[in-house]
Amino acid sequence: MKIIFVGGGTAGHINPALALAYYVKEKEPNSEILYVGAKGGMEEKLVTEARFQFKGITVSGFSRKLNIESVKKNFITIKNIIISSFESRRILKEFKPDICVGTGGYVCGSFLRTAHSLKIPFLIHDSNSYPGLTTKLLAKKASKVLIINEDAKKHLPTSAKTEITGNPVRKKIFIADKNESFKSLGIKNGPVILSFGGSLGAKKINDIMAEVIINHKDDSPYTYIHGFGKKGHNFEKKITEKGIDISNNPKYIFKEYIKNMAECLSAADLVICRAGATTLSEVEASAKPAILIPSPNVAENHQYHNAMALVNENAASIIEEKDLTAEKLWNEINRILNGKENISEKYSNNLKRIAINDADERIYKIIKNIIEKQEETK
């Protein structure tokens, strides 16, 4: 079995592809896997670290703004589309894959169109409840479009061959043990609140979480784990300036980037986070009650749609960033964890009900089926 995975730009496009690549290798150790992404993109670093073969193509995205700089950028993007089509053709002819699997991002567009022109079958996996532009444009040509829920189907062409598979999740999320995580993290008491806003950090989430911690430094029963991100280094300073000792204090665990997410999730009683697809899949898999704060700065407001897919199942709460205040967040935290309605338990049970925890197996079977059908027609 020879597979090319293609996708990039964000962790939400890269992580599902890597999870699938690992699963395929586990099922079929002799399979050959190549990952194609943007030259110099985030995927190049992550895929190399994961020890899969990587090849880069020359791509860039279109700007939707109306100014001179955007016109220049879009001219370069058009030029790159032509370059990338030649690069894609060369990669495809050299590697000769049985199938290509795209997981999103503009790097998919040029590559999968080229694969289609060479009569190589391809799948698209979209991890959002509101599928991206690349998925919509390629949906009719794909052997199948793999989606995470029924909501996503409404936003695709009716002629697209869709199948609900869910989103592949790292195995560590399923096997992490809460007691072991408490020991490893040095946590003495719960309940534990885990909050983060992504690798760069979300300024509004950082500011409000700092305010919550400061305002309730004397009466809070919670232990806090917070990822402040690459741009959030003043988070700790804000808190220490208010007389809170965070050094060697098991009540406060602050990190630039949460690398041990499985461990932190298993320790948590409540998660406060954005509504990216990978994050929500891990929230579902771990059945952790969550307060979702969708990023307003993403294409087609897709994080809001992701969040509402859970809210409509009574499986999470939402506070839009424009409405976010320390008081509102504190009240919602206490409503979920300490209210008389057992909201935490309800959310957890509903997450277990809707979670798809065998996405990698479902997608693997679809890949196998398409390859077998191709071989029968040869």
C-alpha positions in Angstrom: 0.0 0.0 0.0 1.4 3.4 -1.1 -0.3 6.5 0.3 0.4 10.2 0.0 -1.0 12.4 2.7 -1.3 16.1 1.9 -2.4 18.9 4.2 -1.0 21.8 6.1 -1.0 25.3 7.5 -2.5 24.5 10.9 -2.3 21.7 13.4 -5.9 20.9 12.6 -4.9 19.8 9.1 -1.6 18.1 10.1 -2.4 16.1 13.2 -5.3 14.0 11.6 -3.0 13.1 8.8 -0.2 12.1 11.1 -2.6 10.1 13.3 -3.8 8.2 10.2 -0.3 7.7 9.0 0.7 6.1 12.3 -2.4 3.9 12.2 -1.7 2.7 8.7 1.8 1.8 9.7 0.5 0.0 12.7 -1.9 -2.1 10.6 0.5 -2.6 7.6 4.2 -2.1 8.6 5.3 -2.6 5.0 3.2 0.2 3.6 4.9 3.2 2.1 3.9 6.7 3.2 4.8 10.1 1.8 3.6 13.4 3.3 3.4 16.4 0.9 3.1 19.9 2.3 4.1 23.5 1.8 7.8 24.2 1.6 8.7 25.8 4.9 5.3 25.3 6.4 4.5 24.0 9.9 3.9 20.6 8.4 7.5 20.2 7.3 8.8 20.4 10.9 6.1 18.3 12.4 6.2 15.5 9.8 10.0 15.4 9.9 9.8 15.1 13.7 7.3 12.2 13.3 9.9 10.5 11.0 7.8 10.3 7.9 9.1 11.1 4.5 8.3 14.7 3.5 8.3 16.6 0.2 7.4 20.2 -0.1 5.7 22.1 -2.9 5.6 25.8 -3.6 2.2 27.1 -2.5 0.6 30.2 -0.9 -2.9 31.3 -0.1 -5.1 33.9 -1.7 -5.9 37.2 0.2 -9.5 38.3 0.3 -8.7 41.9 1.1 -9.1 44.7 -1.5 -5.8 46.6 -1.5 -2.5 46.7 -3.5 -0.6 44.4 -1.2 -3.4 41.7 -1.6 -3.2 42.1 -5.4 0.5 41.5 -5.3 0.1 38.5 -3.0 -2.6 37.0 -5.2 -0.4 37.4 -8.3 2.4 35.4 -6.5 -0.2 32.8 -5.5 -1.3 32.3 -9.1 2.3 32.0 -10.2 2.8 29.4 -7.4 -0.2 27.4 -8.5 1.5 26.9 -11.9 4.9 26.0 -10.2 3.2 23.6 -7.7 1.3 21.7 -10.4 4.6 20.8 -12.1 6.1 19.9 -8.7 3.0 17.8 -7.8 3.1 15.9 -11.1 6.8 15.0 -10.6 6.2 13.8 -7.0 3.1 11.7 -8.1 4.9 10.1 -11.0 8.0 9.3 -8.9 6.1 7.9 -5.9 3.2 6.3 -7.8 0.7 6.2 -4.9 -2.3 3.9 -4.8 -4.3 6.8 -3.3 -3.9 10.3 -1.9 -5.5 11.6 1.3 -6.0 15.3 1.7 -6.7 16.8 5.2 -7.2 20.4 4.3 -5.3 23.7 3.7 -4.5 25.4 0.4 -1.6 23.0 -0.2 -4.3 20.3 -1.0 -5.9 22.2 -3.9 -3.1 22.1 -6.5 -1.8 18.6 -5.5 -5.2 16.8 -5.5 -6.3 18.4 -8.7 -3.0 17.1 -10.3 -3.6 13.6 -8.8 -7.1 13.6 -10.3 -5.7 14.6 -13.7 -3.4 11.5 -13.5 -6.4 9.4 -12.6 -5.1 8.7 -9.1 -8.0 8.4 -6.6 -8.1 10.7 -3.6 -10.0 11.2 -0.4 -10.6 14.5 1.5 -10.9 14.5 5.2 -12.4 17.7 6.7 -12.2 18.0 10.4 -14.6 21.0 10.7 -18.3 21.2 11.1 -18.2 23.9 8.4 -15.9 22.4 5.7 -13.2 24.7 4.2 -13.1 26.2 0.8 -10.6 23.6 -0.5 -12.9 20.8 0.5 -15.9 22.4 -1.2 -13.9 23.0 -4.4 -12.6 19.4 -4.6 -15.7 17.6 -3.2 -17.2 16.5 -6.6 -13.9 15.0 -7.8 -13.0 13.1 -4.6 -13.7 9.4 -4.3 -15.1 10.3 -0.9 -15.4 13.3 1.4 -14.9 12.2 5.0 -16.7 14.4 7.5 -17.0 14.6 11.3 -20.8 15.0 11.6 -24.1 15.5 9.9 -23.8 19.3 10.1 -20.8 19.3 7.8 -22.8 17.5 5.0 -25.2 20.5 4.7 -22.4 22.7 3.5 -21.2 20.4 0.7 -22.4 19.9 -2.9 -25.3 17.3 -2.9 -23.3 15.3 -5.5 -20.4 14.8 -3.1 -19.9 11.2 -1.8 -19.8 11.9 1.9 -19.2 9.5 4.8 -19.1 10.3 8.5 -15.9 9.1 10.0 -15.1 11.5 12.8 -11.6 12.9 13.4 -8.6 10.7 14.2 -7.3 11.3 17.8 -3.9 10.5 19.3 -3.9 7.2 21.2 -2.5 8.9 24.3 -5.8 10.8 24.8 -7.6 7.5 25.4 -5.2 5.8 27.7 -4.1 8.6 30.0 -5.0 7.9 33.7 -6.2 10.7 35.9 -4.4 9.5 39.1 -1.2 9.0 37.3 -1.5 12.5 35.7 -2.1 14.0 39.1 1.2 12.5 40.3 3.2 13.4 37.2 1.9 17.0 37.3 2.3 17.4 41.0 -1.3 18.3 41.5 -2.5 18.0 45.1 -6.2 18.9 44.9 -9.0 19.3 42.4 -11.2 20.4 40.7 -8.7 21.1 37.9 -9.3 23.8 35.2 -7.3 23.4 32.0 -7.3 26.5 29.8 -5.3 27.4 26.6 -5.6 29.3 23.4 -3.3 27.6 20.9 0.4 27.6 20.3 0.7 31.3 19.8 -1.7 32.1 22.6 -5.0 33.9 22.6 -4.7 37.4 24.2 -8.3 37.6 25.3 -8.3 34.2 26.9 -4.9 35.0 28.6 -6.2 38.3 29.9 -9.5 37.0 31.2 -7.9 33.9 32.8 -5.4 36.1 34.6 -8.2 38.3 35.8 -10.2 35.3 37.1 -7.2 33.9 39.0 -6.3 37.3 40.4 -9.9 38.2 41.4 -10.4 34.8 43.2 -6.9 34.2 44.6 -8.3 33.9 48.2 -11.6 32.0 47.5 -11.0 29.8 44.5 -11.1 26.0 45.2 -9.6 25.2 41.8 -6.2 24.2 40.5 -5.3 25.9 37.3 -3.3 24.5 34.3 -2.9 27.3 31.7 -1.1 27.4 28.3 -0.4 31.0 27.5 1.3 30.5 24.2 4.3 32.0 22.4 3.0 35.6 22.6 1.7 35.4 26.1 4.7 35.7 28.3 3.3 38.6 30.3 0.6 36.3 31.7 2.7 35.1 34.6 4.0 38.6 35.3 0.4 39.9 35.6 -0.4 37.3 38.2 2.8 37.6 40.3 2.5 41.4 40.3 -0.7 40.9 42.3 1.1 39.1 45.0 0.3 35.5 43.9 3.2 33.2 44.5 3.3 30.7 41.5 6.7 29.2 42.1 6.6 25.6 43.2 2.9 26.1 43.9 0.9 23.0 42.9 -2.2 25.1 42.5 -0.8 27.0 39.5 0.7 25.2 36.5 1.5 27.7 33.7 3.3 26.8 30.4 4.1 28.5 27.1 2.9 25.4 25.2 1.2 22.3 26.6 3.2 19.4 25.1 1.7 16.8 27.4 -2.0 17.5 26.4 -3.1 13.9 27.0 -1.9 14.1 30.6 -3.4 17.6 31.2 -6.7 16.6 29.7 -7.0 13.5 31.9 -6.3 15.6 35.0 -8.9 18.2 34.1 -12.4 18.5 35.3 -13.2 21.4 33.0 -11.6 22.7 29.8 -11.6 26.3 28.6 -10.4 26.6 25.0 -10.9 27.6 21.4 -13.0 25.5 19.1 -10.5 24.1 16.6 -11.3 20.7 15.2 -8.4 18.8 16.7 -9.0 20.3 20.2 -12.7 19.5 20.1 -12.1 15.9 19.0 -9.8 15.5 22.0 -12.4 17.1 24.3 -14.9 14.6 22.9 -12.6 11.6 23.2 -11.7 12.4 26.8 -15.4 13.4 27.6 -14.3 16.6 29.4 -16.9 19.3 30.0 -15.8 22.5 28.2 -16.4 26.2 27.9 -15.7 27.0 24.2 -14.5 30.4 23.1 -14.3 30.3 19.3 -11.7 32.3 17.6 -13.4 35.1 15.6 -10.3 35.4 13.3 -10.7 32.3 11.2 -12.1 31.6 7.7 -15.9 31.5 7.5 -16.1 31.6 11.3 -15.7 27.8 11.2 -14.8 27.6 14.9 -18.2 29.0 15.9 -19.9 26.2 13.8 -17.6 23.6 15.4 -18.6 24.9 18.9 -22.3 25.0 18.1 -22.2 21.3 17.0 -21.4 20.4 20.6 -23.6 23.1 22.2 -26.6 21.8 20.2 -26.0 18.4 21.7 -25.9 19.8 25.2 -22.3 18.7 25.4 -20.5 22.0 26.0 -21.0 25.7 26.7 -20.0 28.6 24.5 -19.0 32.2 25.2 -18.2 34.3 22.2 -15.1 36.4 22.5 -17.0 39.6 22.1 -19.1 38.6 25.2 -16.2 37.3 27.3 -15.6 38.9 30.7 -14.0 37.5 33.9 -17.3 37.6 35.7 -19.1 35.8 33.0 -16.4 33.1 32.8 -16.3 32.7 36.6 -20.0 32.3 36.8 -20.0 29.7 34.0 -17.2 27.7 35.6 -19.1 27.5 38.9 -22.4 26.7 37.1 -20.8 23.7 35.4 -18.6 22.4 38.3 -20.7 23.3 41.3 -24.2 23.9 40.2 -27.2 21.8 41.4 -28.0 20.7 37.8 -25.1 18.3 37.5 -24.1 20.1 34.2 -20.6 18.6 34.3 -22.0 15.1 34.3 -24.5 15.8 31.6 -21.9 17.3 29.3 -19.6 14.4 29.9 -22.3 11.8 29.2 -23.4 13.6 26.0 -19.8 13.8 24.8 -19.4 10.1 25.2 -22.6 9.6 23.2 -21.5 11.7 20.2 -17.8 10.9 20.2 -16.5 8.8 17.3 -13.5 7.0 18.8 -12.7 4.7 15.9 -12.1 7.3 13.2 -8.7 6.0 12.2 -10.1 2.4 11.7 -13.1 3.8 9.7 -10.8 5.8 7.4 -8.3 2.9 7.0 -11.1 0.6 5.8 -12.3 3.2 3.3 -8.7 3.6 2.0 -8.3 -0.2 1.7 -11.7 -0.6 -0.1 -10.8 2.1 -2.7 -7.4 0.6 -3.4 -8.9 -2.9 -3.8 -11.5 -1.7 -6.2 -8.8 0.0 -8.2 -6.8 -3.2 -8.4 -9.8 -5.1 -9.6 -10.3 -2.8 -12.6 -6.7 -3.0 -13.7 
